[in-house]
Amino acid sequence: MAIIVQKFGGTSVANAEQIRRTAQRIIDRMKAGFQVCVVAPARPHQIEELLRDARELNPNPPKRELDQLLSTAEQQTVSLLAMALEAMGHKAISFTGSQIHMLTDGVYSNAQIKSVGSGFIRRELNEGRIVIVAGYQGVDEHGNITSLGRGGSDTSAVALAAALKAQECEIFSDVDGVYTADPTIFQKAALLDEISYDEMIEMASVGTGVLHSRSVAIGKRYNVRIRIRNTTNDNPGTIITHEVPQMEGILVSGATIQKDMAKIGLAGIPNVPGTAAKIFARLAEAKVVIDDIIQTEVSHEKANLSFMVHKSDLAAAKKVATELKTELGFDNLFVREDIALVSAIGVGMRSQYGVAQKMFGALAEAKVNIDSITTSEIRISCAVGRQDVERALEAVCLAFELDRPARQRTKAASK
């Protein structure tokens, strides 16, 4: 019998009524002929309450103890959901991350999954039980509870689907799927029927909050078919899968923005081997996450280097850059805090020309000035003023017809 892994969001288990509704959706999947493994998160208020209690006692609680504490929130949810399913006439059993041997490294609050034990789950599924697993958590080789960080429950679900060789991993949220752009900003955004792993990874890394890039990367590596669906309806949602030929007929599949960004520039750094290595080693030591990097040679002796960071990392990045100015003796340090990114993503960029021209032309027509440009094989990102970024997004969306379903854009591109 085929296995389906379902992952639900916090609002789906917020109270007893929501838990019963979620349980019914799980039962419906089981009645359709599937063995069902469910990943459930903490209820929305629980994490906030636990963090408040922890910080009242210790303003800077040890990360190990914080992971230990927060893991109890998911344990409550999975037990309650299992109880609800039993009350509705279906056998169910709950497990924590450690009980199913979700083995991780020892990085508290942001652990990486090393392996997943599927034996316990398969045994229970084969005995006719619905299995409920606590998301967001694992255990290291010494038995310490760890948490998986941002997007951890999604990552747990996809990793479980890979280990169980599930037919599909369904990720439920409060949206109908993946849109061509954020519909709260570009209201004409179209719902995508499908999107490639690579496109979804790029979109997640530059602003789309539907799914974390870590979970998509696992899906791609282990060929897990992922479906994004709405908890409140039966719409088919969006499938994330391997690239198929018709995807190349679409220049751009989606556009995103990132508002909470800042840019740091180092002018006149020594143009010698090892300079960049020293700069980014120091930033890594300060745990600063770096986004787009641009370096240009000014002369044989000097170069200019700039990079983007999230606003949350700006203070740490500025401190490191100020220290390096003294140590390296570069000419000038500048910081721009009113910066944002607008990005266009699509596998069609690999095989078709004119994407950059169309994007830059749309921004020019919208009177949006471009600060800097970075690219990957399937993405073009432009740094613009934060006050212009929503206008920039609309211009890019209209230029690439992101207000139309993909099948219509494919036909238009082939004419």
MINUVEX-145531 format. One record per residue: z, x, y of N, C-alpha, C in turn. Coordinates in steps of 0.1 Angstrom, whole numbers, plus 5000, padded with zeros to 4 digits. Example, Ala and Ser with C-alpha at 12.3 -4.5 7.8 and 13.67 -1.06 7.14 Angstrom:
BEGIN
507851324943507851234955507851324967507151284978507151374989507951295000
// end
This chain:
BEGIN
500050084988500050005000500050095012499250055022499150135034500350125043500650235050501850245059501450235073502150155081502050155095503350195102503250285112504350325119504350255133505350185136505450115149506550175158506250205170507250255180507350155191508650115194508850015205509550085217509350025229510050075241511450015242512150075252513550025254513649885258512749825265512849685269512749595257512149645246511949565234513249545226514249625229515549615223516649605233516349545244517349545255518449455253518249345245519349245242519049185229519949095225519749035212518448955210518148875220516848805220515648885218515648995226514449095225514449155212515649195206515649255193515049155182515449025183514848935174513348915175512848925187511348915189510749035183511349155186510749275180510749275165511849225159512049205145510949115139510549015146509548915142508148985142507949065152506649145152506549235140507649305137507749395125507449315112508049205111507949115099506449075098505849035109504448995109503549105103503849235107503049345102503249365087504549345082504849355068504049245060504049125066503449015059501949025058501349115067499949145067499549245056500549285048500249375037500549515039501449555049501749695051503149725048503449855044504749905045504949945059506149915065506449945079507550035081507350135089508350235094508350215109509550195114509750165129510550275135510050315147510850415155511350335168512650335169513350265180514050355190514050325203514750415212516050355216516750415225517950355231517650235239518650145241518450035250518550095264517850035274517750095288519050135294520050045293521350075301522250175294522050205281522950285273522950435278521750485280521650625284522250645297521950555307522550575320524150565320524650485311526150465310526750595304526050645294526550765287526450885297525350905304525251015313526251005325526550885329527550865340528950905335529250865323530550905317530651055315529551115310529551255308529751335321529051295331529151365344530351345352531051235349532351205355533351305350533251345337534151435331533751585334532351605334531851745336530551735343530551775356529251765364528051835358528351935350527252015343527552025328527451915321527851915307526952005298527552065288526752155279525652075273524452125272523252055266523452015252524152105244524452065230525251935230526351935238527151815237526451685243525551715252524851595258523951545247523251625240522351575229523151505219524351555215525251485206525651355211525951345223526351215229525251115230524151155236523051065238522451015225522551085214521951045201522650915196523850895201524550775196523950645201523250655212522550535218521450485208520650575203519550535194520150485181521250545177521950505164522350355165522850315176523250175178522050085177520950125184519750045184519150025170519050135162518350115149519250035139520550045141521449965132521349815136521349785149521249645153519849585149518849665150517449615146517449585130518049675123518149665108518949535105520049515112520849395110520049265113519249265124518449155127517449125116516749225111515749205101516449145088517649195084518349145073518648995075519148965087519448825090518248735089517048785091515848705091515248715077515948765067515548755053514748875048514748985055513949105050514849225049514649295038515449415036515149525045516149595051515849695061516949805060516649925064517650035064517350125076518350175082518250255094518550405091517950495098518250635096518250705109519050805110519050895122518051005120517751085130516751195129517251295119518551325119519051425109518951375095519151245092519151185079517751195073516751185081515351195075514851345076515751435080515351575081514251605091514351545103513451575114513951705119513351815114513851945117513151995130514052045139513552105152513952245154513452305165514052435169515452405176516052505181517352485187517452475202516352425208516352415222516852275226518152265230518752135233518052075245517951945244517351855255515751865256515151955248513751965248513252035236513751985224513452055212512052025207511452115199510152095193510252075178509451975173509551945159508952055151509652095140509152195131508552135118509352035113508851965101509551825100509051745092509551605090509651575075510851545071511051505057510651355055509751325046509251195043509851125031510551205023511051165010511951035010512951045019513850935021513150805025512250825034511450705039510550645029509850725022508950675011509750605000510850654997511650594986512050454990512550435003512950305008511750215010510650265015509450175016509050125003509050214992508550164979509550064973510750064978511649964973511649834981510649824990510449704997511149685010511749795015512549795027511749825039512049775051511549815063512449925068511850045072512650155076512650175091513850185096514050195111514650335114513950415122514350555125514650565139515750635142516150665156515150765162514550725173513550815180514250915188513551015193514051105204514951215199515251215186516251305181515851375168516451495166516251565154517451645151517351755143518451835139517851975137518652085141518152215139518652275126518252395123518552455110520052475107520852465118522352475116523052345116522252235116522852105116523252045129522852115140523152055154522151955157522651845163521751735168520951785180519651755181518851795192518051675197517651675210516851575215515451635219514451545218513051595219512551595234513351555243512951565257512051445261511351465272510451355277509451315267509251175265508351125255508751155241510051175239510451215226510351105215510550975219510350875209508850855204507950875214506550865210506250985201506751105204506551225196507151205182508351145181508951115168507951025160507450915166506650825159505350885154504650965162503451025157503651125146504751205148505151295138505451235124506151115125506451045113505150985106504250935115502950885110502150995103502251115108501551225102502151265088503551265088504251305076503951195065503951075069503750965059502250935056501351005063499950975062499650825065500250775075500150635079498750595083498350475081497050425085496850425100498050395107497950395121499350405127499450455139500750455146500550365158501350265159501250165170502350195180501950225192502950245203502950125212504050055212504149935220504849965234504349905244504949915258504649785265504849795279504649665287503249665293502249745288500849735293499949715281498749665284497849625273497149745266497249865272496649985266496450085277495450165275495150275285494050225294494250235307493350195317492550315322491450285328490650395335491350455346492350385352493150435363494450355363495350395371496650315373496250185379496450075372496049945378496949895389498049955391498949925402498449985415497550085414496950155426495450115427494750125417493350085417493249955408493349845415493549715409492349665400491249725402490049695394489849775382490849855378490749945367490449865354489649925346489249855333490049905321490349825312491049855300490049935290490450045285489650115275489850075261488750045254488850015240489350135231488750245235489150375228489050495237489750595234489650725242489950835232489350955235489451065226490851135228491251205218492551275219492551375231491451445232491351545243491451475256490751365258490851295271492251245274492851195263494251145265495251255268495051365262495951485265495751525280494551535284494251565298494851465308494651335305495151225313496651225314497251255302498751255302499351375310498551485309499051605316498951595331498051505336497851505351498151365356499151295350499651175357499751045350498951025339499050895331500350895324501150785326502450785320502550695307501350655302501450565290501950645278501550765276501850845264502050995268503051055262503251195265502251285258501751395264500751475258501151535245502451565243502951625231502651535219502851405220502551315209501051305206500251305216498751305214498351435207498851545211498551675205498851675190499951615186500351605172499351515165499051405172498051305166496751375163496251455173494951525171495051625159496151695159496351805149496351745135496951635133497151575119496251445117495351425126494451315125495151175123496051155132496851025133496150935143495750825138495050715146496250645154496150655167497150605176496650485183497450375184496950255191498050215201497650205214498650155224498450005226499549935225499549785225500649735234500449605238501449535246502449465237503749475240504749415231504649265232504149205243504249065246503048985242501949055236500748975232500149045220499148985215498449035203497149095205496949135218495649205221495549335214494349375210494149495202494549625208494549635222495049755228493949865229494349985230493450105231493750195219492650245212492750335201492550475206493350565203493250715206492750775193491650845193491050895181490151015184489551065173488651175175487451135183486851235190485651205198484451155189483851045194482650995187481451015196480251015191479051045199478850965211479150835211478850745222479750785234480950855231481750885242481150985252480151065247479451165255478551095265478250965263477350895272478050855285479350865285480250825296480650955304480250965316480551085324482051105325482750995329484151005332484850885326485850905318486550795311487750745319488350835328489450785335489750885347490550835356490950915368492450895370493150995374494650995376494951065389496251035393496751105405498251155401498651265407499951315407500451335421501451255425501951265439503051365441503851385432505051465434504751615431503851675439503451805437503651895449503652025448503752115459502952235455502452305466501652425463502252545470502352655462502852785467501752885467501652955478500553055479501153195483500653295476501053435478499853505483499853545496498653605502498853755502497853835498497853975499498754045488498753985476499454055465498754175461499454275455498754395451497754365440496554405442495454385432495354495421496454495413496554595403497054525390496754585378497154525366498654505365499054385360500454355358501154275369500454255381501054185392501254035388500253975383500353835379501353815368501353905358502253905347503653905352503953985362505353995367505753865374504853815382505053695390505453575381504553555370504753435362505953465352506253585349507453615340508653575348508753605360509953565368510053415370508853345372508853205373509353135359508853195348509253145335510753165333511353275337512753295336513553195344512953145355513653045363513352905358512552895346512252765340511352675349510452735357509552665365508352635358507952505357506752465350505552475360504552555356503452585365502252495361501552445372500352365370499152455373498252405380496952475383497252605390496552715386496652845391495252885397495252945409494053005414494353145420493453235415493653375421492253425425492153475437490853525443491153675448490153755446490253895451489753895465490653955474490353975488489654105490490154215484489554345484489954415472489554545471489954625459491454635458492154625470493654655470494454525470493854415474494654285476493954165470494854065466494353935461495253825466494753705466495453585469495753505457496953455456497353375444498053245448497653135443498353005445498552935432499552845432499752765420500552635425500452535416501052405419502252395410503252325415504552295408504952155411505752095402506251965406507351985416507551875424508551885435509951925429510251875417511551905411511752055409510652135408510752275405510552355418510352295429509952365441511052455446512252415447513352505452513452625444513352615430513452735422512252825424511052765425509852845427509852915440510352855451510352915464511353035464512453015457513453125456512853245449512153225438511553335431510453405439509653315446508553375454509053455466510153415472510753485483511253625478511953625467512453755461511253845458510153785453508953865449508253925461508353855473507753905485508354035489509654045487510254175490509954285480509954245467509754345457508354395456507354295458505954335457505354375470505954335481505454365494504154295498503954175493502654105497502754045511501654015517501553985531502253855536502053755528502553625534502853525522503853445524504253335515504053205522503353105516503252975523503452865512504052755517504352645509503752515515503152435507502652305512503252205503504052115509504852015502504151875502503151855511502551725512501251725504501351765492500051785484500151695472498951655467498851565455497551605448497451555436496251585428495551455424494251455425493351355420492451415409492351355398491651415387490651315380489551365376488551285368488451355355488551275344488551325330487451255322486751325314485751265305485151375296484951345283484251435274482751445277482251355285480851355289480551475298481551535304481351655312480851775304481151775291480651885283479151895282478551775282477051775279476251725291476851675302476051625313476351695326475351705335475551775347475751665359476251715370476351635382477651565384478651595375479951525377480651585389480651715391481351775403480751725416479351725416478651675428479051535432479051445422479351305424480851295429481751365423483151355427483451405441482851525444483051585457482351495468481251445464480551355474481251225477481951175467482751045469483951075478484551195476485751225484485251255498484151315500483651345513483351215521482751115514482350995520483650915524484750935516485950865519486850945529486251055534486851145544488151205539488151245527489351315520489051455519489851545526489651685526490251745513489451835507489951905494490552035498491852055493492552175495492152285485492052245473491652345462491152265450490352335442489752265430490052345418490452285407490552345394489852265383489452325372488752255362489152295348488852205338488852245324487552195319487352205306486152165300485752015302486851935303486651795305487451735317487851815326488551765337488251845350488151765361488051825375489251775383490051855388491251815397491051875411491351785420491251825434492651805441493151915447494351895455494051845469494651735473494451665485495751635492495751595505496951555511497551435505498851435504499451315497499151185504498951185517498651065524497251015521496451095515495051055512494851025497495851055488495551055474495150915468495750805473495350675468493950645472493550675484492150655489491250745481491650865477490850955469490650895455491650835449491550775436490550665436490650575446489750465447488250515448488050615456486750665458486150725445486950795437486550855425486250745415487150645414486950535405485650455407485350425420484150355423482850445420482950575423481850655421481450665406482450655397482150665383482250535376482250425383482250285378483450255369484550305373485750285364486350145365485650065373486049925374485249845363484449905355483549845345484049885331483849795321484149835307483249955303483750035294483050155290481650125284481550015277480249985271479149955281479549905292478649875303478250005310479250095311478850225318478050305309478250295296477350375286475950325288475650195289474350145290473750185303474550185314474050225327473650375327474450455320474150595319472850635311472550545302471350575293470050525299470150445310468950395316468250505324
// end
